[in-house]
């Protein structure tokens, strides 16, 4: 065979060399920041819904607590179901010139924005009509949010093949999400604190026991929620556009799965490291959801601090965010299992640790099975999160119903305060303890993760 027959064409050699050089370079900080900004909208909207949805439906829309539980649980269940479906569709999507995941983020964003705005409207319907209105738009928003969040989180694995870069990307994303949490609380709290009905109950006015707030007060509250939702959607669009145009997906050398979707799904769901990590996320989500969903009502009807709720929650979020920033540099602390001792931030920090370990699980799966199922891993991770959230918040609303919560009356009976106290104290603590038990059984330590990264690097070098 002649020598020139083995020669690689110059244009092909140039393209291959350029691609290899790009992959070997550390990811620029500005690209990490652009990607991280894309995670803020999910946290902003999720935090606003987590903290303010219950009081909006109960105090402004005046929906019965039993209907609120149906809306919340139905929406979260639908969200949990759409995540795996979206993961399956994303996994089968062929990469375009923009990449595999970025088109999903851009195309589903407008629908998520419209349905979010519709959810905060108050139609002049009966209780049954309001139930269907909020259930439909909550489900639609959660579904379109899956179309943004599942490909966004899955994109982590395609931005870089370097383990250090992936860890750094996760930290940047979590810091941006911490800022998003604080931003959502501050914006929403700023708009609604003036007109919230609960504030007048603590002044001892004669209208404290009225069956419903005045018409002007209701109109003002609806307007404040509308203004807040418009502001948040503007931030949402800006962040998604920055993420879309500021990131670049790489052509990662993934071996195409040879088996079907359901067989691959079975491999993922029975993969031991993934099971341990997912169970930790599930119980942590229960703890966080119970706290978020009932904090406003707890401050109002148990502590008698309804007027100061926005200030109170802002202080908590600022404290949590400061812990995130403090832990940003010594990221190895998370990977070693040493957690912050501040109780108010511990659950969020545990979630950061769990999210940072998911790329290690995906690498372990690749070493074991020789294939990548990134979208399935991330989608079912969120599936467990949302399923737990829906169960926790729906159970809380049923507890309020049994506690005697009365719609349209801001001065609630003492039994409501006791029910909220039982929800807020023992429940989250037990859930966090169970999550720690699962996390302690997680089999991939830092040494194992580095070894897997080395094996993958050697395999890719051989392929190249």
Helices and strands as residue ranges (DSSP letters): G 3-6, H 10-24, H 29-37, H 40-55, I 56-60, H 65-92, H 102-119, H 127-154, H 156-159, H 163-192, H 198-201, G 206-209, H 215-246, H 261-269, H 272-301, G 306-308, H 309-329, H 332-335, H 343-369, H 374-403, H 414-422, I 423-427, H 428-440, H 446-463
